């Protein structure tokens, strides 16, 4: 599989799981806090995908 597609898929999977977690706690959060959590999710998802791909090579 193309590494770019695999990285995108892993990042998307991580962000989807993170969004589920955010959904559980968003009733108590303001919109700016949800936006920060979304940014953290993308950042961590990208790191997760890169770590997983480097370990599998």
C-alpha positions as a printed NumPy array, in Angstrom:
array([[  0.   ,   0.   ,   0.   ],
       [  1.205,   3.501,  -0.758],
       [  2.881,   4.98 ,   2.385],
       [  0.966,   8.246,   2.014],
       [ -2.382,   6.443,   1.934],
       [ -1.393,   4.224,   4.855],
       [ -0.308,   7.226,   6.935],
       [ -3.576,   9.003,   6.152],
       [ -5.604,   5.915,   7.053],
       [ -3.813,   5.445,  10.376],
       [ -4.185,   9.137,  11.211],
       [ -7.886,   8.987,  10.34 ],
       [ -8.382,   5.914,  12.527],
       [ -6.606,   7.555,  15.464],
       [ -8.632,  10.764,  15.068],
       [-11.893,   8.818,  14.867],
       [-11.128,   7.062,  18.148],
       [-10.033,  10.344,  19.714],
       [-13.256,  12.011,  18.516],
       [-15.237,   9.32 ,  20.326],
       [-13.398,  10.181,  23.518],
       [-13.978,  13.901,  22.952],
       [-17.683,  13.236,  22.349],
       [-17.934,  11.721,  25.815],
       [-16.568,  14.843,  27.518],
       [-17.707,  17.664,  25.197],
       [-20.834,  18.501,  27.137],
       [-18.586,  20.119,  29.725],
       [-16.282,  21.869,  27.236],
       [-16.471,  25.185,  25.403],
       [-16.053,  25.307,  21.611],
       [-12.477,  26.647,  21.82 ],
       [-11.547,  23.699,  24.036],
       [-13.042,  21.257,  21.521],
       [-11.056,  22.975,  18.751],
       [ -7.833,  22.598,  20.751],
       [ -8.634,  18.925,  21.346],
       [ -9.169,  18.51 ,  17.593],
       [ -5.749,  20.021,  16.898],
       [ -4.158,  17.751,  19.508],
       [ -5.93 ,  14.796,  17.918],
       [ -4.494,  15.551,  14.479],
       [ -1.013,  16.071,  15.882],
       [ -1.066,  12.872,  17.939],
       [ -2.648,  10.921,  15.086],
       [  0.134,  11.957,  12.752],
       [  2.797,  10.998,  15.295],
       [  1.042,   7.673,  15.898],
       [  0.985,   6.862,  12.187],
       [  4.641,   7.766,  11.728],
       [  5.725,   5.664,  14.726],
       [  3.693,   2.659,  13.573],
       [  5.044,   2.88 ,  10.024],
       [  8.668,   3.167,  11.141],
       [  8.353,   0.134,  13.413],
       [  6.884,  -1.996,  10.633],
       [  9.693,  -1.284,   8.151]])
